[in-house]
Amino acid sequence: MEAPRLAHTMSSPTSPCEEVIKNLSLEAIQLCDRDGNKSQDSGIAEMEELPVPHNIKISNITCDSFKISWDMDSKSKDRITHYFIDLNKKENKNSNKFKHKDVPTKLVAKAVPLPMTVRGHWFLSPRTEYTVAVQTASKQVDGDYVVSEWSEIIEFCTADYSKVHLTQLLEKAEVIAGRMLKLSVFYRNQHKEYFDYIREHHGNAMQPSVKDNSGSHGSPISGKLEGIFFSCNTEFNTGKPPQDSPYGRYRYEIAAEKLFNPNTNLYFGDFYCMYTAYHYVILVIAPVGSPGDEFCKQRLPQLNIKDNKFLTCDEEDGVMIYHHAQDVILEVIYTDPVDLSLGTVAEITGHQLMSLSTANAKKDPSCKTCNISVGR
């Protein structure tokens, strides 16, 4: 089978073609619109009509591939030499107005047994809605094509990163993690009103909430995993948490062993940057057997709590000792409620640096340090 390849830009199947576009690797291609209206000057031969694909099925969807199959009448089926596939990101009202919405992604494949795999990180992105339509085509001796009418338009959504993809991200993060520094507490910064609300409405216990869409677009935890964000990075010269924060002037501190111990599992969740020189690593701490633990076990690479490049927990002379990576900013998600009585709340003395906020932050898709070779 010849894998589908990205064709030269052509007019959308929702509008008539204007000229024959030639591409040495893909041959000369001329398409009609999705209504089957052939351009009067297209040069497409007038012959017995080819069968139109129908009952299209999309299966085996990953973050950068899918399988497609369809039914078609047997009449003139033996004349089919190629399939033309029109693949487009599904439009929405908030789409980039500067993007030419009529530019499709045309795929050309030799007619092979179905289902056919469509794969390629250069045009498929994870967790993205697409529309797809198909034509059958017969290549003529003069290089032109006889084409069928377009099939119906089908919608589907690509999947999140798999564990394989996250392991690739993990390996890239390990390269820049740097040496390990000691830590003693996890901390969470918020406004005073947040802690007042927790005391009044949640019985003094901070509740897990759904993670936002910051970080890698294909991250399986975004918009799905429920947890509470904590930080654990320390200042190099003091060994203590920094006094500045982007999230509020009040800080909750809790001894590290209260959240991270042999009764918890540790998972790698993401690695990203926001057009800056520094990088973020998201880790997930989940009590063994908890709903958060079960969620992560199916989707995320698990780390050895005593031996990894980011956050470790080990016992020395009966005392738990903790270390964190120096050269990345760690964001730790704890998946269970946390009672405020287990720690302390106090006002910080530093500044509220809003520029450091990662709320719904978009990952830099061009960074070679924290991207992998699949759809962004």
KOLVOKE-674066 format. One record per residue (C-alpha): residue in one letter; x, y, z; residue number from 1. Coordinates in Angstrom, 2 decimals. Layout:
<atoms>
[atom 'a', [X, Y, Z], NUM]
...
</atoms>
This chain:
<atoms>
[atom 'm', [0.00, 0.00, 0.00], 1]
[atom 'e', [1.18, 3.49, -0.74], 2]
[atom 'a', [0.71, 5.62, 2.38], 3]
[atom 'p', [-1.49, 8.70, 1.99], 4]
[atom 'r', [0.59, 11.79, 1.28], 5]
[atom 'l', [-0.13, 15.45, 1.68], 6]
[atom 'a', [-1.11, 16.90, -1.66], 7]
[atom 'h', [-0.44, 20.36, -2.98], 8]
[atom 't', [-2.98, 22.97, -1.84], 9]
[atom 'm', [-6.15, 22.84, -3.90], 10]
[atom 's', [-9.56, 24.40, -3.73], 11]
[atom 's', [-11.98, 23.06, -1.19], 12]
[atom 'p', [-14.46, 20.40, -2.28], 13]
[atom 't', [-17.14, 22.88, -1.30], 14]
[atom 's', [-16.10, 25.19, -4.18], 15]
[atom 'p', [-15.27, 24.52, -7.88], 16]
[atom 'c', [-11.70, 23.87, -8.91], 17]
[atom 'e', [-10.01, 26.64, -10.86], 18]
[atom 'e', [-6.94, 25.04, -12.40], 19]
[atom 'v', [-4.98, 21.85, -12.63], 20]
[atom 'i', [-2.28, 21.75, -9.97], 21]
[atom 'k', [0.76, 19.71, -10.74], 22]
[atom 'n', [3.01, 18.07, -8.19], 23]
[atom 'l', [5.74, 15.70, -9.29], 24]
[atom 's', [5.41, 13.45, -6.25], 25]
[atom 'l', [1.62, 13.31, -6.30], 26]
[atom 'e', [0.88, 13.50, -10.01], 27]
[atom 'a', [-1.53, 15.98, -11.57], 28]
[atom 'i', [-4.74, 16.11, -9.56], 29]
[atom 'q', [-8.05, 17.75, -10.32], 30]
[atom 'l', [-10.96, 17.48, -7.92], 31]
[atom 'c', [-14.61, 18.31, -8.23], 32]
[atom 'd', [-16.67, 19.77, -5.43], 33]
[atom 'r', [-18.46, 17.76, -2.78], 34]
[atom 'd', [-21.69, 18.11, -4.71], 35]
[atom 'g', [-20.11, 16.36, -7.63], 36]
[atom 'n', [-20.21, 19.42, -9.90], 37]
[atom 'k', [-17.26, 19.09, -12.26], 38]
[atom 's', [-15.51, 22.20, -13.49], 39]
[atom 'q', [-16.30, 22.92, -17.15], 40]
[atom 'd', [-12.64, 23.41, -18.03], 41]
[atom 's', [-11.30, 20.74, -15.71], 42]
[atom 'g', [-10.20, 18.28, -18.36], 43]
[atom 'i', [-11.70, 15.41, -16.37], 44]
[atom 'a', [-12.85, 12.78, -18.79], 45]
[atom 'e', [-16.55, 12.09, -19.27], 46]
[atom 'm', [-16.96, 8.35, -18.70], 47]
[atom 'e', [-19.18, 6.01, -16.81], 48]
[atom 'e', [-19.55, 7.36, -13.31], 49]
[atom 'l', [-17.46, 5.82, -10.55], 50]
[atom 'p', [-19.10, 4.52, -7.36], 51]
[atom 'v', [-19.53, 7.10, -4.60], 52]
[atom 'p', [-18.23, 6.05, -1.15], 53]
[atom 'h', [-20.97, 5.81, 1.48], 54]
[atom 'n', [-21.41, 4.55, 5.03], 55]
[atom 'i', [-17.95, 5.84, 5.96], 56]
[atom 'k', [-16.48, 4.35, 9.14], 57]
[atom 'i', [-13.59, 5.82, 11.19], 58]
[atom 's', [-11.83, 3.48, 13.63], 59]
[atom 'n', [-8.54, 2.87, 15.47], 60]
[atom 'i', [-8.20, 6.57, 16.20], 61]
[atom 't', [-4.93, 7.71, 17.82], 62]
[atom 'c', [-3.48, 11.18, 18.34], 63]
[atom 'd', [-1.95, 11.16, 14.86], 64]
[atom 's', [-3.65, 8.43, 12.83], 65]
[atom 'f', [-6.94, 6.72, 12.05], 66]
[atom 'k', [-8.36, 3.97, 9.88], 67]
[atom 'i', [-11.04, 4.72, 7.32], 68]
[atom 's', [-13.32, 2.41, 5.36], 69]
[atom 'w', [-16.54, 2.73, 3.40], 70]
[atom 'd', [-19.01, 0.87, 1.26], 71]
[atom 'm', [-19.57, 1.40, -2.47], 72]
[atom 'd', [-21.46, -0.15, -5.33], 73]
[atom 's', [-19.67, -2.84, -7.28], 74]
[atom 'k', [-20.45, -1.15, -10.61], 75]
[atom 's', [-17.23, 0.22, -12.18], 76]
[atom 'k', [-15.39, -0.66, -8.97], 77]
[atom 'd', [-12.58, -2.33, -10.90], 78]
[atom 'r', [-11.75, 0.99, -12.59], 79]
[atom 'i', [-10.81, 2.72, -9.33], 80]
[atom 't', [-7.08, 3.45, -9.14], 81]
[atom 'h', [-6.93, 6.10, -6.39], 82]
[atom 'y', [-8.78, 7.53, -3.41], 83]
[atom 'f', [-8.95, 11.28, -2.80], 84]
[atom 'i', [-9.47, 12.16, 0.86], 85]
[atom 'd', [-10.41, 15.66, 1.99], 86]
[atom 'l', [-9.40, 16.17, 5.63], 87]
[atom 'n', [-10.10, 19.46, 7.42], 88]
[atom 'k', [-10.09, 20.75, 10.95], 89]
[atom 'k', [-13.67, 21.32, 12.00], 90]
[atom 'e', [-14.52, 25.01, 11.85], 91]
[atom 'n', [-15.66, 26.91, 14.91], 92]
[atom 'k', [-16.74, 30.46, 15.54], 93]
[atom 'n', [-13.53, 31.27, 17.39], 94]
[atom 's', [-11.20, 29.96, 14.67], 95]
[atom 'n', [-8.27, 32.04, 13.55], 96]
[atom 'k', [-9.67, 34.59, 11.10], 97]
[atom 'f', [-6.32, 34.87, 9.35], 98]
[atom 'k', [-6.38, 31.20, 8.36], 99]
[atom 'h', [-7.85, 30.61, 4.91], 100]
[atom 'k', [-10.73, 28.34, 5.89], 101]
[atom 'd', [-11.15, 27.10, 2.32], 102]
[atom 'v', [-7.71, 25.52, 2.18], 103]
[atom 'p', [-8.16, 21.77, 2.60], 104]
[atom 't', [-5.69, 19.02, 3.30], 105]
[atom 'k', [-5.88, 16.71, 0.28], 106]
[atom 'l', [-4.59, 13.17, 0.65], 107]
[atom 'v', [-3.97, 10.98, -2.35], 108]
[atom 'a', [-3.64, 7.22, -1.99], 109]
[atom 'k', [-3.58, 4.35, -4.40], 110]
[atom 'a', [-6.66, 2.20, -4.17], 111]
[atom 'v', [-5.87, -0.46, -1.58], 112]
[atom 'p', [-7.99, -2.90, 0.41], 113]
[atom 'l', [-10.00, -1.21, 3.15], 114]
[atom 'p', [-9.76, -0.20, 5.94], 115]
[atom 'm', [-6.91, 2.12, 5.03], 116]
[atom 't', [-4.67, 3.78, 7.64], 117]
[atom 'v', [-4.21, 7.53, 7.39], 118]
[atom 'r', [-1.16, 8.58, 9.33], 119]
[atom 'g', [1.08, 11.61, 9.50], 120]
[atom 'h', [2.09, 14.03, 12.23], 121]
[atom 'w', [2.42, 16.86, 9.70], 122]
[atom 'f', [-1.33, 17.25, 9.37], 123]
[atom 'l', [-2.99, 15.50, 12.33], 124]
[atom 's', [-3.06, 16.99, 15.81], 125]
[atom 'p', [-4.19, 15.24, 19.01], 126]
[atom 'r', [-7.56, 15.97, 20.61], 127]
[atom 't', [-8.74, 17.86, 17.53], 128]
[atom 'e', [-12.06, 17.64, 15.65], 129]
[atom 'y', [-11.85, 16.93, 11.92], 130]
[atom 't', [-14.19, 16.46, 8.99], 131]
[atom 'v', [-13.46, 13.98, 6.22], 132]
[atom 'a', [-14.96, 13.19, 2.82], 133]
[atom 'v', [-13.84, 10.77, 0.12], 134]
[atom 'q', [-13.86, 10.44, -3.69], 135]
[atom 't', [-12.93, 7.46, -5.80], 136]
[atom 'a', [-10.83, 8.21, -8.87], 137]
[atom 's', [-9.58, 6.54, -12.02], 138]
[atom 'k', [-6.31, 7.76, -13.52], 139]
[atom 'q', [-6.35, 8.06, -17.28], 140]
[atom 'v', [-3.48, 7.55, -19.73], 141]
[atom 'd', [-3.16, 11.31, -20.24], 142]
[atom 'g', [-2.69, 11.89, -16.51], 143]
[atom 'd', [-6.16, 13.29, -15.84], 144]
[atom 'y', [-8.63, 11.64, -13.51], 145]
[atom 'v', [-12.22, 10.52, -13.67], 146]
[atom 'v', [-13.66, 11.12, -10.21], 147]
[atom 's', [-16.81, 10.19, -8.36], 148]
[atom 'e', [-18.99, 12.62, -6.50], 149]
[atom 'w', [-17.92, 13.39, -2.93], 150]
[atom 's', [-19.15, 11.16, -0.16], 151]
[atom 'e', [-21.06, 12.49, 2.81], 152]
[atom 'i', [-19.00, 14.47, 5.32], 153]
[atom 'i', [-18.04, 12.58, 8.49], 154]
[atom 'e', [-16.82, 14.15, 11.76], 155]
[atom 'f', [-14.40, 12.60, 14.25], 156]
[atom 'c', [-11.95, 13.65, 16.95], 157]
[atom 't', [-8.36, 12.47, 17.35], 158]
[atom 'a', [-7.20, 10.95, 20.62], 159]
[atom 'd', [-4.93, 12.11, 23.44], 160]
[atom 'y', [-1.25, 11.22, 23.72], 161]
[atom 's', [-0.77, 7.56, 24.56], 162]
[atom 'k', [1.65, 6.28, 27.20], 163]
[atom 'v', [4.17, 5.79, 24.38], 164]
[atom 'h', [4.02, 9.47, 23.46], 165]
[atom 'l', [4.16, 10.57, 27.10], 166]
[atom 't', [7.21, 8.37, 27.63], 167]
[atom 'q', [8.89, 10.25, 24.78], 168]
[atom 'l', [8.06, 13.52, 26.56], 169]
[atom 'l', [9.33, 12.06, 29.82], 170]
[atom 'e', [12.67, 11.15, 28.26], 171]
[atom 'k', [13.07, 14.66, 26.87], 172]
[atom 'a', [12.27, 16.17, 30.28], 173]
[atom 'e', [14.83, 13.95, 32.00], 174]
[atom 'v', [17.57, 15.42, 29.81], 175]
[atom 'i', [17.17, 18.92, 31.28], 176]
[atom 'a', [15.95, 18.14, 34.83], 177]
[atom 'g', [19.33, 18.98, 36.41], 178]
[atom 'r', [20.64, 18.06, 39.83], 179]
[atom 'm', [18.36, 17.38, 42.79], 180]
[atom 'l', [17.78, 19.81, 45.67], 181]
[atom 'k', [16.23, 19.06, 49.06], 182]
[atom 'l', [12.70, 20.11, 49.92], 183]
[atom 's', [10.54, 19.77, 53.02], 184]
[atom 'v', [7.11, 21.16, 52.10], 185]
[atom 'f', [4.55, 21.35, 49.32], 186]
[atom 'y', [2.78, 24.69, 49.00], 187]
[atom 'r', [-0.23, 26.20, 47.26], 188]
[atom 'n', [-0.78, 29.93, 46.73], 189]
[atom 'q', [-4.24, 31.45, 46.48], 190]
[atom 'h', [-6.13, 34.59, 47.41], 191]
[atom 'k', [-7.43, 34.96, 50.97], 192]
[atom 'e', [-10.99, 34.58, 49.66], 193]
[atom 'y', [-10.18, 31.07, 48.42], 194]
[atom 'f', [-9.17, 29.80, 51.84], 195]
[atom 'd', [-12.13, 31.57, 53.49], 196]
[atom 'y', [-14.44, 29.80, 51.02], 197]
[atom 'i', [-12.84, 26.40, 51.74], 198]
[atom 'r', [-13.38, 26.86, 55.47], 199]
[atom 'e', [-16.98, 28.02, 55.11], 200]
[atom 'h', [-18.30, 25.78, 52.32], 201]
[atom 'h', [-16.09, 22.65, 52.23], 202]
[atom 'g', [-15.55, 21.80, 55.88], 203]
[atom 'n', [-11.95, 23.05, 55.82], 204]
[atom 'a', [-10.92, 20.62, 53.06], 205]
[atom 'm', [-9.53, 21.75, 49.69], 206]
[atom 'q', [-11.35, 19.83, 46.96], 207]
[atom 'p', [-9.92, 18.44, 43.71], 208]
[atom 's', [-11.00, 20.27, 40.56], 209]
[atom 'v', [-10.64, 19.43, 36.86], 210]
[atom 'k', [-7.26, 20.37, 35.44], 211]
[atom 'd', [-7.31, 23.22, 32.92], 212]
[atom 'n', [-6.00, 23.04, 29.33], 213]
[atom 's', [-2.49, 24.32, 29.98], 214]
[atom 'g', [0.47, 22.38, 28.64], 215]
[atom 's', [0.65, 19.94, 25.75], 216]
[atom 'h', [-2.42, 19.88, 23.53], 217]
[atom 'g', [-2.48, 16.07, 23.59], 218]
[atom 's', [-2.12, 15.67, 27.36], 219]
[atom 'p', [-4.63, 13.06, 28.62], 220]
[atom 'i', [-4.99, 14.83, 31.98], 221]
[atom 's', [-6.16, 18.21, 30.63], 222]
[atom 'g', [-9.87, 18.70, 31.19], 223]
[atom 'k', [-10.16, 15.22, 32.71], 224]
[atom 'l', [-8.01, 14.60, 35.79], 225]
[atom 'e', [-9.31, 16.04, 39.07], 226]
[atom 'g', [-6.73, 17.22, 41.57], 227]
[atom 'i', [-5.23, 20.04, 43.62], 228]
[atom 'f', [-2.18, 21.89, 42.31], 229]
[atom 'f', [0.84, 22.22, 44.57], 230]
[atom 's', [4.35, 23.55, 44.04], 231]
[atom 'c', [7.54, 22.21, 45.59], 232]
[atom 'n', [10.41, 24.13, 44.01], 233]
[atom 't', [12.82, 25.85, 46.39], 234]
[atom 'e', [15.20, 28.77, 46.10], 235]
[atom 'f', [18.74, 27.62, 45.50], 236]
[atom 'n', [20.29, 29.86, 48.15], 237]
[atom 't', [17.76, 29.33, 50.97], 238]
[atom 'g', [16.35, 25.85, 50.37], 239]
[atom 'k', [12.90, 27.30, 51.04], 240]
[atom 'p', [9.92, 28.09, 48.78], 241]
[atom 'p', [10.23, 31.40, 46.90], 242]
[atom 'q', [8.36, 34.37, 48.34], 243]
[atom 'd', [6.95, 35.45, 44.97], 244]
[atom 's', [3.86, 33.83, 43.41], 245]
[atom 'p', [1.50, 34.40, 40.48], 246]
[atom 'y', [-1.51, 32.83, 42.19], 247]
[atom 'g', [-2.22, 34.94, 45.27], 248]
[atom 'r', [-0.63, 36.39, 48.40], 249]
[atom 'y', [-1.71, 33.61, 50.76], 250]
[atom 'r', [0.19, 30.34, 50.92], 251]
[atom 'y', [-0.79, 26.97, 52.30], 252]
[atom 'e', [2.22, 24.88, 53.33], 253]
[atom 'i', [2.09, 21.19, 54.21], 254]
[atom 'a', [4.88, 18.83, 55.21], 255]
[atom 'a', [5.98, 16.79, 52.20], 256]
[atom 'e', [5.39, 13.44, 53.92], 257]
[atom 'k', [1.69, 14.26, 54.40], 258]
[atom 'l', [1.15, 14.12, 50.60], 259]
[atom 'f', [4.04, 12.07, 49.24], 260]
[atom 'n', [5.02, 8.79, 50.88], 261]
[atom 'p', [5.22, 5.03, 50.21], 262]
[atom 'n', [1.40, 4.90, 50.25], 263]
[atom 't', [1.19, 7.12, 47.15], 264]
[atom 'n', [2.06, 6.56, 43.51], 265]
[atom 'l', [3.86, 9.11, 41.33], 266]
[atom 'y', [3.13, 9.68, 37.63], 267]
[atom 'f', [4.60, 11.83, 34.87], 268]
[atom 'g', [1.88, 14.03, 33.34], 269]
[atom 'd', [3.41, 16.58, 30.96], 270]
[atom 'f', [6.44, 18.62, 29.86], 271]
[atom 'y', [6.07, 22.05, 28.26], 272]
[atom 'c', [7.17, 25.65, 28.00], 273]
[atom 'm', [5.33, 28.90, 27.24], 274]
[atom 'y', [7.70, 30.64, 24.82], 275]
[atom 't', [10.19, 31.04, 27.67], 276]
[atom 'a', [13.62, 29.71, 28.57], 277]
[atom 'y', [12.32, 27.69, 31.52], 278]
[atom 'h', [10.30, 24.50, 31.31], 279]
[atom 'y', [7.50, 22.98, 33.36], 280]
[atom 'v', [7.00, 19.34, 34.36], 281]
[atom 'i', [3.61, 18.18, 35.66], 282]
[atom 'l', [3.67, 15.29, 38.11], 283]
[atom 'v', [0.68, 13.54, 39.68], 284]
[atom 'i', [0.68, 12.15, 43.23], 285]
[atom 'a', [-2.18, 9.74, 43.89], 286]
[atom 'p', [-2.92, 7.69, 47.02], 287]
[atom 'v', [-2.61, 4.02, 46.15], 288]
[atom 'g', [-5.93, 2.58, 44.97], 289]
[atom 's', [-7.72, 5.94, 44.84], 290]
[atom 'p', [-9.84, 6.98, 41.83], 291]
[atom 'g', [-7.02, 9.33, 40.78], 292]
[atom 'd', [-4.56, 6.44, 40.96], 293]
[atom 'e', [-6.75, 4.27, 38.74], 294]
[atom 'f', [-7.14, 7.12, 36.23], 295]
[atom 'c', [-3.38, 7.67, 36.01], 296]
[atom 'k', [-2.45, 4.00, 35.92], 297]
[atom 'q', [-4.28, 3.61, 32.62], 298]
[atom 'r', [-2.90, 6.77, 30.97], 299]
[atom 'l', [0.39, 7.99, 32.45], 300]
[atom 'p', [3.93, 6.62, 32.85], 301]
[atom 'q', [4.51, 5.68, 36.49], 302]
[atom 'l', [7.71, 6.81, 38.22], 303]
[atom 'n', [9.70, 5.09, 40.96], 304]
[atom 'i', [9.20, 7.37, 43.99], 305]
[atom 'k', [12.74, 6.62, 45.20], 306]
[atom 'd', [14.52, 6.92, 41.86], 307]
[atom 'n', [13.49, 9.40, 39.18], 308]
[atom 'k', [14.79, 12.69, 37.79], 309]
[atom 'f', [12.07, 14.99, 39.15], 310]
[atom 'l', [10.75, 14.29, 42.66], 311]
[atom 't', [11.96, 11.60, 45.06], 312]
[atom 'c', [10.93, 10.28, 48.44], 313]
[atom 'd', [13.32, 8.02, 50.37], 314]
[atom 'e', [13.98, 7.01, 53.95], 315]
[atom 'e', [17.29, 7.71, 55.68], 316]
[atom 'd', [17.76, 6.67, 59.34], 317]
[atom 'g', [14.01, 6.48, 59.82], 318]
[atom 'v', [13.39, 9.95, 58.36], 319]
[atom 'm', [11.76, 10.68, 55.00], 320]
[atom 'i', [14.03, 12.72, 52.75], 321]
[atom 'y', [12.72, 14.61, 49.70], 322]
[atom 'h', [14.45, 16.03, 46.62], 323]
[atom 'h', [13.25, 17.94, 43.53], 324]
[atom 'a', [14.84, 18.70, 40.16], 325]
[atom 'q', [16.62, 22.05, 40.05], 326]
[atom 'd', [16.30, 23.01, 36.39], 327]
[atom 'v', [12.56, 22.53, 35.75], 328]
[atom 'i', [9.53, 24.06, 37.45], 329]
[atom 'l', [7.48, 21.27, 38.97], 330]
[atom 'e', [3.69, 21.44, 39.11], 331]
[atom 'v', [2.36, 18.69, 41.36], 332]
[atom 'i', [-1.25, 17.54, 41.23], 333]
[atom 'y', [-2.55, 15.72, 44.32], 334]
[atom 't', [-5.71, 13.78, 43.50], 335]
[atom 'd', [-7.48, 13.62, 46.90], 336]
[atom 'p', [-8.98, 16.33, 49.15], 337]
[atom 'v', [-6.54, 17.98, 51.57], 338]
[atom 'd', [-7.65, 19.33, 54.95], 339]
[atom 'l', [-6.26, 22.74, 55.81], 340]
[atom 's', [-5.62, 21.57, 59.37], 341]
[atom 'l', [-2.76, 19.39, 58.07], 342]
[atom 'g', [-0.73, 22.51, 57.30], 343]
[atom 't', [-0.64, 26.28, 57.76], 344]
[atom 'v', [-1.88, 29.33, 55.84], 345]
[atom 'a', [0.12, 32.57, 55.92], 346]
[atom 'e', [0.62, 35.69, 53.79], 347]
[atom 'i', [3.76, 35.80, 51.67], 348]
[atom 't', [6.09, 38.79, 51.69], 349]
[atom 'g', [7.03, 38.75, 48.01], 350]
[atom 'h', [5.35, 39.94, 44.83], 351]
[atom 'q', [2.43, 38.47, 42.90], 352]
[atom 'l', [4.08, 37.80, 39.53], 353]
[atom 'm', [1.13, 37.25, 37.19], 354]
[atom 's', [3.49, 36.68, 34.24], 355]
[atom 'l', [4.42, 33.31, 35.74], 356]
[atom 's', [0.86, 32.00, 35.76], 357]
[atom 't', [0.30, 28.78, 33.82], 358]
[atom 'a', [-3.51, 28.90, 33.87], 359]
[atom 'n', [-4.64, 27.64, 30.45], 360]
[atom 'a', [-1.16, 28.43, 29.14], 361]
[atom 'k', [-0.46, 27.39, 25.57], 362]
[atom 'k', [2.60, 25.29, 24.84], 363]
[atom 'd', [5.19, 26.59, 22.39], 364]
[atom 'p', [4.79, 24.19, 19.43], 365]
[atom 's', [8.15, 25.20, 17.95], 366]
[atom 'c', [10.33, 24.37, 20.98], 367]
[atom 'k', [12.69, 21.54, 20.14], 368]
[atom 't', [13.30, 20.79, 23.82], 369]
[atom 'c', [9.75, 19.87, 24.86], 370]
[atom 'n', [7.96, 18.72, 21.71], 371]
[atom 'i', [7.79, 15.24, 20.23], 372]
[atom 's', [7.31, 14.22, 16.61], 373]
[atom 'v', [3.54, 13.80, 16.66], 374]
[atom 'g', [0.76, 16.31, 16.14], 375]
[atom 'r', [1.04, 19.30, 18.46], 376]
</atoms>
